[in-house]
């Protein structure tokens, strides 16, 4: 299964202003770490992915890429 983390920029920047952009990525990293921990407990492998085509992925998911955008993704699957 593939997980996508999308962020609502306004929800983070209204309170934290410019630092909100940093927090978007920090939060996604924390959530992904929990996916790694849960995956390991279930005997699954996890692979976080930060290198992807932003515009193509946002378009595929119906996000505008400015106010709503993908910040991280990860694949989870069974180990051999």
C-alpha positions in Angstrom: 0.0 0.0 0.0 1.2 3.5 -0.6 0.5 6.4 1.8 0.5 10.0 0.7 0.8 12.9 3.2 -0.8 16.0 1.9 -0.7 19.4 3.7 -3.1 22.2 3.9 -0.7 25.2 3.9 -3.1 27.7 5.3 -3.9 25.6 8.3 -0.2 25.7 9.3 0.8 29.2 8.2 -2.1 31.1 9.9 -0.5 30.4 13.2 3.2 29.8 12.5 3.5 32.1 9.5 6.7 31.2 7.6 7.8 28.5 10.0 4.6 26.7 9.1 6.3 25.4 5.9 9.0 23.8 8.0 6.4 22.3 10.4 4.5 20.7 7.4 7.6 18.6 6.7 8.5 17.9 10.3 4.9 16.6 11.0 5.0 14.4 7.9 8.3 12.9 9.1 6.9 12.2 12.5 3.8 10.5 11.1 6.0 8.5 8.7 8.2 7.3 11.5 5.1 5.9 13.2 4.3 4.1 10.0 7.8 2.5 10.1 7.2 1.4 13.7 3.7 0.0 13.0 5.0 -1.7 9.9 7.8 -3.4 11.8 5.4 -4.6 14.4 3.3 -6.1 11.7 6.3 -7.7 10.0 6.1 -5.3 7.0 8.7 -3.3 5.3 8.4 0.4 4.8 10.1 2.8 2.4 9.7 6.5 2.6 9.9 8.5 -0.6 10.7 12.2 -0.9 11.8 12.2 -4.5 8.8 12.4 -6.8 7.3 14.7 -9.4 5.5 17.2 -7.3 3.2 18.6 -10.0 2.3 15.2 -11.5 1.5 13.7 -8.1 -0.5 16.7 -6.9 -2.5 16.6 -10.2 -3.1 12.9 -9.9 -4.5 13.4 -6.4 -6.6 16.5 -7.4 -4.5 18.9 -5.3 -3.7 22.4 -6.4 0.0 22.2 -5.4 -0.1 25.6 -3.6 -2.7 25.5 -0.9 -2.9 21.7 -0.8 0.1 19.7 -1.7 1.8 16.3 -1.2 4.8 16.6 1.2 5.8 13.0 1.6 4.9 9.4 0.7 5.8 5.9 1.7 5.2 2.4 0.6 4.4 -0.4 3.0 4.4 -4.1 2.1 5.1 -7.6 3.3 8.6 -8.8 3.8 9.8 -12.0 2.2 
